[in-house]
Amino acid sequence: MQATELAQPATRRSVFFLSDRTGITAETLGHSLLTQFDNVEWNRHSIPFLDSMQKVAALAERINQCAATDGCRPLVFSTLVDEEQRAVISDTHCVFYDFFGTFIDSMEKELRQQSAHAVGRSYGLQGNQTSYFDRMEAINFTLNNDDGVSARNFAKADIILIGVSRSGKTPTCLYMALQYGIAAANYPLTEEDMDSMRLPKILEPFKDKLFGLTLNPQQLHRIRQERRPNSPYAALAQCQQEIQWQESLYRLSKVPNIDTSNISIEEISATILNRSGLKRALYGASKNH
């Protein structure tokens, strides 16, 4: 069908993310697909822990009611493992996107092996305990080494993010720890550091672990305004001065850095790991292997 022949799309649609566990995979994959369609307002329903036929039957009724109310079929993204549960949902008045069934049959044929059809292997202890505990340790490390609270553990860090206040260091560190098992510390560059065009002495021994974050002064101004409205700290002139100094420092000290102004925390983290060459402790692989 040609694009010109497509019916006028509904501007509001319901979408369900279904899982027998946390629902993280279904939501992540489903969201990635939904972002490709503009001018649609999504009414989202996340349904994790569908672990009984009773729950599935109740959900099937809910999906059908939603279709009747909306006047169009809901989109349903599913990572349900159980075939009987998937069959019940697929029989509802919905558009069913079965992430599990779509790929598992093909993989079984290619690998000449039956899949385990086991629930909960994507996250948690069932897959690889070493990977799981790597991530838990990384989260504890990051929490204990936030905002330059303690530099004595910098030698144990996989990476040290630096940047001026409110440049996104803490959320990026936590995301890398949680998602990838990266032991990330961070250190704030302050007005006192601006007196010289050198890295703070505390960072010099760890220069090979440093990665800088920067952003445009206008965005930094908006972020700081929310934290301390109309303060000298949030003033646009102050933000411009700090960013100009910071970027000069990165150039002179040859610190790799990234402009975070228009990219998500997921993209920031992936770019940092790609450019730094750090291995990810996720999905059954320890970063130590």
C-alpha positions in Angstrom: 0.0 0.0 0.0 1.3 3.4 -0.9 1.7 6.0 1.8 -0.9 8.2 0.2 -3.4 5.4 0.5 -3.1 5.0 4.3 -6.1 5.9 6.3 -6.0 8.9 8.5 -4.4 7.7 11.8 -6.0 8.2 15.1 -4.2 10.8 17.1 -4.7 9.0 20.4 -4.0 5.2 20.8 -3.8 2.9 23.7 -0.7 0.7 24.0 0.0 -2.2 26.5 3.4 -3.5 27.6 3.1 -7.1 28.9 5.5 -9.2 30.7 5.7 -12.2 33.1 8.5 -10.4 34.9 9.5 -6.7 35.3 8.4 -5.5 31.8 11.6 -3.6 31.2 12.3 -5.3 27.9 8.8 -5.0 26.5 8.7 -1.3 27.4 12.1 -0.5 26.1 11.6 -2.3 22.7 8.0 -1.0 22.4 9.0 2.6 23.2 11.8 2.5 20.6 9.2 1.6 17.9 6.6 4.1 19.1 9.1 7.0 18.8 9.1 6.5 15.1 5.5 7.7 14.8 4.8 11.4 15.2 1.5 13.1 16.1 0.2 10.2 18.1 -0.6 10.6 21.8 0.0 7.2 23.5 -2.1 6.1 26.4 0.3 3.7 28.0 -0.5 0.7 30.2 2.4 -1.3 31.7 1.4 -4.7 33.0 4.3 -6.6 34.7 4.2 -10.0 36.5 1.5 -11.6 34.5 2.2 -15.0 36.2 -1.2 -16.6 36.2 -4.0 -17.4 33.7 -6.4 -15.6 36.0 -4.5 -12.3 35.6 -4.2 -12.9 31.8 -8.0 -13.5 31.5 -8.7 -10.3 33.4 -6.2 -8.4 31.2 -7.8 -9.8 28.0 -11.2 -8.4 29.1 -9.5 -5.0 29.8 -7.9 -4.9 26.4 -11.2 -5.6 24.7 -13.0 -2.9 26.8 -10.2 -0.5 25.8 -10.7 -1.3 22.1 -14.5 -0.7 22.4 -14.0 2.6 24.3 -11.3 3.9 21.9 -12.9 2.8 18.7 -9.7 1.2 17.5 -7.4 -1.7 18.5 -4.8 -1.2 21.2 -1.2 -2.0 20.4 0.1 -4.8 22.6 3.9 -5.4 23.0 4.6 -8.7 24.8 7.5 -10.6 26.2 5.3 -13.3 27.7 7.0 -16.7 27.6 4.0 -19.0 28.2 2.4 -20.1 24.9 -1.1 -20.4 26.4 -1.0 -16.9 27.9 0.2 -15.5 24.6 -2.6 -17.2 22.8 -5.2 -15.7 25.1 -3.9 -12.2 24.5 -3.5 -12.6 20.8 -7.2 -13.5 20.5 -8.3 -10.2 21.9 -9.2 -7.2 19.8 -5.7 -5.9 19.6 -2.6 -5.6 17.4 -0.3 -8.2 19.0 3.5 -7.8 18.8 5.0 -10.9 20.3 8.7 -10.2 20.9 9.3 -13.7 22.3 7.4 -15.8 19.8 8.7 -13.8 16.8 12.3 -14.8 17.4 12.4 -18.0 19.5 11.0 -20.3 16.8 13.6 -19.2 14.3 16.4 -19.5 16.8 15.3 -23.0 17.8 15.5 -24.1 14.2 18.9 -22.5 13.6 20.4 -23.8 16.8 18.6 -27.2 16.5 17.7 -27.0 20.2 14.5 -26.4 22.2 14.5 -23.2 24.2 14.1 -23.4 27.9 10.9 -21.3 27.9 12.0 -20.2 31.3 10.6 -17.0 32.9 12.8 -14.2 34.2 16.1 -14.9 32.6 16.7 -11.5 31.1 17.4 -9.9 34.5 18.3 -11.1 37.9 20.3 -14.1 39.1 19.1 -16.8 36.7 21.3 -15.7 33.9 24.8 -15.0 35.3 25.4 -14.4 39.0 28.8 -12.7 38.3 27.3 -10.2 36.0 24.4 -9.5 38.4 26.7 -8.9 41.4 29.1 -6.8 39.3 26.2 -4.4 38.7 25.2 -4.4 42.4 28.8 -3.6 43.4 29.0 -0.9 40.8 25.9 0.8 42.1 27.2 0.8 45.7 30.5 2.2 44.4 28.9 5.0 42.5 26.6 6.0 45.4 29.7 6.1 47.7 31.8 8.1 45.3 29.4 10.8 44.1 30.2 14.4 43.7 33.8 14.1 44.8 32.7 13.0 48.3 35.7 10.7 48.6 38.7 10.6 46.3 40.4 7.7 48.1 38.5 5.2 45.9 39.3 6.8 42.5 42.0 4.2 41.9 39.2 1.6 41.9 36.9 3.5 39.5 36.4 2.3 35.9 35.8 5.9 34.9 35.6 9.3 36.6 33.2 11.9 35.1 34.0 15.5 35.6 32.1 18.7 34.9 30.7 21.8 36.4 27.7 21.6 38.8 24.5 20.3 37.2 26.1 19.0 34.1 24.6 15.6 34.5 27.4 13.7 36.2 25.4 11.9 38.9 22.5 10.5 36.8 25.0 9.4 34.1 27.1 7.6 36.7 24.1 5.9 38.2 22.8 4.8 34.8 26.1 3.3 33.8 26.3 1.4 37.1 22.8 0.1 37.0 22.7 -0.8 33.3 26.3 -1.8 32.6 28.0 -2.6 35.9 30.5 0.3 35.5 32.1 1.6 38.7 31.7 5.3 37.9 32.8 8.1 40.2 32.4 11.8 39.5 34.1 15.0 40.6 32.6 18.5 40.3 34.6 21.3 38.8 34.1 24.4 41.0 34.7 28.2 40.8 37.9 27.6 42.9 39.2 25.4 40.2 38.7 28.2 37.7 41.6 30.2 39.2 44.0 28.0 37.0 43.8 26.3 33.7 44.9 23.0 35.2 43.1 19.9 36.4 42.6 19.8 40.1 45.6 18.1 41.7 43.4 15.4 43.1 42.5 14.3 39.6 46.0 14.3 38.0 46.9 10.7 39.0 43.8 9.5 37.3 43.9 11.4 34.1 43.5 8.3 32.0 40.1 7.6 33.7 38.7 11.1 33.2 35.8 11.9 30.9 34.2 15.3 30.7 30.6 16.4 30.4 29.6 19.8 29.0 26.4 21.5 27.7 25.4 24.8 26.3 25.3 27.7 28.8 21.6 28.4 28.2 20.6 24.8 29.2 22.8 25.0 32.2 21.2 28.3 33.2 17.7 26.7 32.9 18.7 23.7 35.0 20.3 25.8 37.7 17.3 28.2 37.8 15.1 25.3 38.8 17.5 24.5 41.7 18.3 28.0 42.9 16.1 30.6 41.1 17.6 34.0 40.4 20.8 33.2 42.3 24.3 34.2 41.2 24.9 30.5 40.8 22.2 30.3 38.1 22.9 33.5 36.3 23.4 33.1 32.6 26.7 35.1 32.7 28.0 32.8 35.4 27.0 29.7 33.4 28.7 31.1 30.2 31.9 31.8 32.1 32.0 28.3 33.7 31.3 26.5 30.4 33.9 28.5 28.5 36.5 27.8 31.2 35.6 24.1 31.3 35.8 23.5 27.6 39.2 25.3 27.5 40.3 23.0 30.3 39.2 19.9 28.4 41.1 21.0 25.3 44.4 21.9 27.1 44.3 18.8 29.3 43.2 16.6 26.5 40.3 15.2 28.4 37.8 13.4 26.2 34.4 15.0 26.6 30.8 15.0 25.2 28.2 17.8 24.8 25.1 16.5 26.5 22.8 19.4 25.5 20.6 17.5 23.0 21.0 13.8 23.8 19.5 11.4 26.3 21.2 9.8 29.2 21.2 6.5 27.4 23.0 8.0 24.4 25.4 9.8 26.8 26.3 6.6 28.6 26.6 4.5 25.4 28.9 7.2 23.8 31.1 7.3 26.9 31.5 3.5 27.0 32.2 3.3 23.3 34.8 6.0 23.3 36.5 4.8 26.5 36.5 1.2 25.5 35.0 0.0 28.8 33.3 -3.4 28.8 29.7 -3.8 29.9 28.8 -6.3 32.7 25.4 -7.1 31.4 23.4 -10.0 29.9 25.5 -12.9 31.1 29.0 -11.4 30.7 31.1 -10.1 33.5 33.2 -7.0 32.7 36.1 -8.9 34.2 35.9 -11.5 31.5 
